[in-house]
Amino acid sequence: MKTAKFAIGQVVRHRLFPFRGIIFDVDPQFNNTEEWYEAIPKDVRPRKDQPFYHLLAENSETEYIAYVSEQNLLVDESGEPVRHPQLREFFDRTADGHYAPKDLARH
């Protein structure tokens, strides 16, 4: 099994589609339904043997939860704050503009 490249609290963007988000959980490999996996067009369907990330995701129109393979994520270097309405349930914003999980934010 591969070590996750991205960390909880990191802001990332999708490599192919116009959305970004903050990671709130990581699966070491694919851990969703076969139906969900088969719904991805075959030409862009990711391998299952890689980390998959749960994101508080957003695009220009809405906010939602996304499940994305590591191969389809890039670091978001925009510096823009994440606006997802559930953000404060999971994270505190640190003085340097990063996001710390609620249970670690005060340490």
DAVEN-V916598 format. One record per residue. N is the residue number from 1. RES is the residue in one letter. PHI is phi in degrees with one decimal (* if undefined). D_CENTER is the distance of its C-alpha to the mean C-alpha in Angstrom with 1 decimal. Layout:
n=[N	N]
res=[RES	RES]
phi=[PHI	PHI]
d_center=[D_CENTER	D_CENTER]
//
This chain:
n=[1	2	3	4	5	6	7	8	9	10	11	12	13	14	15	16	17	18	19	20	21	22	23	24	25	26	27	28	29	30	31	32	33	34	35	36	37	38	39	40	41	42	43	44	45	46	47	48	49	50	51	52	53	54	55	56	57	58	59	60	61	62	63	64	65	66	67	68	69	70	71	72	73	74	75	76	77	78	79	80	81	82	83	84	85	86	87	88	89	90	91	92	93	94	95	96	97	98	99	100	101	102	103	104	105	106	107]
res=[M	K	T	A	K	F	A	I	G	Q	V	V	R	H	R	L	F	P	F	R	G	I	I	F	D	V	D	P	Q	F	N	N	T	E	E	W	Y	E	A	I	P	K	D	V	R	P	R	K	D	Q	P	F	Y	H	L	L	A	E	N	S	E	T	E	Y	I	A	Y	V	S	E	Q	N	L	L	V	D	E	S	G	E	P	V	R	H	P	Q	L	R	E	F	F	D	R	T	A	D	G	H	Y	A	P	K	D	L	A	R	H]
phi=[*	-86.4	-77.4	-62.8	-79.9	-111.2	-118.1	-60.4	94.2	-83.8	-92.4	-132.1	-132.3	-77.5	-70.2	-109.7	-111.8	-80.8	-145.2	-137.6	-176.4	-114.3	-75.4	-118.1	-162.5	-135.7	-104.2	-60.3	-151.9	-48.6	-146.1	-130.0	-77.7	-63.8	-61.6	-61.0	-63.2	-67.7	-73.3	-77.2	-54.2	-53.9	-71.2	-123.2	-68.5	-79.4	-66.4	-85.9	-89.6	-148.4	-62.0	-122.1	-116.2	-94.4	-118.4	-83.2	-101.1	-152.8	-128.7	-68.0	-110.2	-156.9	-121.1	-163.7	-101.0	-124.6	-126.3	-132.7	-72.1	-58.0	-61.3	-101.8	-116.0	-132.7	-64.2	-89.0	-105.6	-70.1	77.5	-71.1	-68.0	-80.4	-107.8	-53.8	-64.3	-91.5	-51.1	-70.1	-70.3	-106.8	-134.3	-114.3	-83.2	-86.4	-58.9	-89.5	89.7	-86.0	-119.1	-113.6	-54.3	-47.4	-74.1	-109.3	-62.8	-97.8	-90.3]
d_center=[19.1	17.0	15.5	11.8	11.6	8.6	9.0	8.2	8.7	7.8	7.2	6.2	7.8	8.7	11.8	13.9	13.0	13.2	10.0	7.6	5.3	5.0	3.7	6.7	7.7	8.3	11.0	13.4	14.1	13.8	14.5	14.7	18.0	20.0	20.5	16.9	16.9	20.3	19.3	17.3	20.0	21.5	21.5	17.7	17.0	15.1	16.8	16.2	17.1	13.9	10.9	8.3	4.9	4.8	3.2	6.4	6.9	10.2	12.8	16.4	17.6	15.4	12.4	10.9	8.5	6.8	6.9	6.5	8.9	9.0	11.8	10.1	7.9	9.9	10.1	10.6	14.2	15.3	15.7	15.3	14.4	11.6	13.8	12.0	15.0	13.4	12.2	15.6	15.5	12.9	13.4	16.4	16.6	18.7	21.7	20.2	17.4	14.6	12.8	14.3	13.7	16.7	18.7	18.6	18.9	22.7	23.4]
//
